Amino acid sequence: MASEQTEKVVYSQTIEGLFVRSLGNKLTPSCRDELKTIGLDLSQPLKSPYPAELWGASLHVARKHLFPGSASNDGMGKLGHLFIDGFLETLTGKVIISVARLTGPMRSVNQLSRRLSAGNNYMKAETRSLTETSLHVWLNNTNPSGPW
């Protein structure tokens, strides 16, 4: 029996976290136009889900416009930091932070795979306890935009 392939998608809170909350007024009209050309129209209400390929292409457009002098990996790293800041401002992000405060850091990291599923359907994490206060964390590398 052939296995069914699930399309990789990101959810609207992922787009909201980076492109609305974090980058919002930092996006130039030309950047917004290029994003619209590839299929991400930020002048319209967000929809869900978005194809992961669109997410990856959108990251590259944003990196090119916001960090033109940075090497690709450096610019993507900067976007990654901005994404975390913006995602934590979304309703989903606020819930995740509230739960993390209640459960503590070790339990929160142990539930990382579940937390990642709030943003997309393809990232996975595994954790392994090393000591009482440290963990080994593994993340799959399936991001369509490459490293970030």
C-alpha positions in Angstrom: 0.0 0.0 0.0 1.4 3.4 -1.0 1.8 5.9 1.8 -0.1 9.2 1.5 2.2 12.2 1.2 1.0 15.2 3.2 1.6 18.6 1.8 3.9 20.6 4.0 2.2 23.7 5.3 2.6 26.6 7.7 -0.3 28.1 9.6 -1.4 31.7 9.7 0.1 32.4 13.1 3.5 31.7 11.6 2.9 34.3 8.9 1.4 36.7 11.4 4.4 36.3 13.8 7.0 37.3 11.2 5.3 39.4 8.6 2.7 41.1 10.6 3.9 41.3 14.2 7.7 41.5 13.8 8.3 43.0 10.3 5.0 44.9 9.8 6.1 48.5 9.3 9.7 47.5 8.4 8.5 46.0 5.0 8.9 48.5 2.2 6.3 48.8 -0.5 8.6 47.1 -3.0 9.0 44.1 -0.5 5.3 43.9 0.0 4.8 44.0 -3.8 7.3 41.2 -4.3 5.7 39.1 -1.6 2.3 39.7 -3.2 3.7 38.6 -6.6 4.8 35.2 -5.1 1.5 34.7 -3.4 1.6 36.4 0.0 -0.7 39.4 0.0 -0.3 41.1 3.3 -3.0 43.6 2.5 -5.6 40.8 2.8 -6.7 38.9 5.9 -4.4 36.0 6.6 -5.6 32.5 5.6 -4.5 29.1 6.7 -2.7 27.0 5.7 0.0 28.3 3.4 2.2 26.0 1.4 5.6 25.6 3.0 7.2 26.5 -0.4 5.5 29.9 -0.2 6.8 30.4 3.3 10.4 29.6 2.2 10.1 31.9 -0.8 8.7 34.7 1.4 11.6 34.3 3.8 14.1 34.8 0.9 12.2 37.9 -0.3 12.2 39.4 3.2 15.9 38.6 3.7 16.8 40.2 0.4 14.9 43.4 1.2 15.7 43.7 4.9 19.3 42.5 5.0 20.7 43.1 1.5 24.3 43.3 2.7 24.2 40.2 4.8 25.3 36.8 3.7 22.2 34.5 3.1 22.6 32.5 6.3 23.3 35.6 8.4 20.2 37.3 7.0 18.1 34.2 7.6 19.4 33.9 11.1 18.3 37.5 11.8 14.9 36.7 10.4 14.7 33.7 12.7 15.3 35.9 15.7 12.7 38.4 14.5 10.2 35.5 13.9 10.5 34.2 17.5 9.9 37.7 18.9 6.9 38.2 16.6 5.5 34.7 17.1 5.5 35.2 20.9 3.2 38.2 20.4 0.5 36.0 18.6 -2.3 34.4 20.5 -0.7 31.0 20.0 2.7 32.2 21.1 1.2 33.8 24.3 -0.5 30.5 25.1 2.8 28.6 24.6 4.7 31.0 26.9 2.0 30.8 29.6 2.1 27.0 29.6 5.9 27.0 29.6 5.9 29.3 32.7 3.6 26.8 34.4 5.4 23.7 33.4 9.0 24.9 33.7 11.9 24.8 31.2 12.7 21.1 31.1 9.1 19.9 30.6 8.6 22.7 28.0 11.5 21.6 26.0 10.4 18.0 26.3 7.2 19.1 24.6 8.9 21.0 21.8 7.6 18.8 19.0 4.1 19.6 20.1 4.9 23.3 20.3 6.4 23.3 16.8 3.2 21.8 15.4 1.4 25.1 16.2 3.4 26.7 13.4 3.6 24.1 10.7 2.9 20.4 10.0 6.4 19.2 9.2 8.9 20.2 11.9 9.7 17.5 14.5 11.8 17.5 17.6 13.1 14.8 19.8 14.7 15.3 23.2 16.8 13.0 25.4 17.7 13.7 29.0 21.4 14.0 29.6 21.3 15.1 33.2 18.7 16.4 35.6 19.1 19.9 34.1 20.2 19.3 30.5 18.7 17.8 27.4 19.9 16.8 24.0 17.5 18.3 21.4 17.3 17.1 17.8 15.3 19.0 15.2 14.6 17.7 11.7 15.8 20.0 8.9 12.9 20.1 6.5 12.5 23.9 6.2 12.0 24.7 2.6 13.9 27.9 2.9 17.1 26.2 4.1 18.8 27.1 7.3 17.4 29.8 9.5 
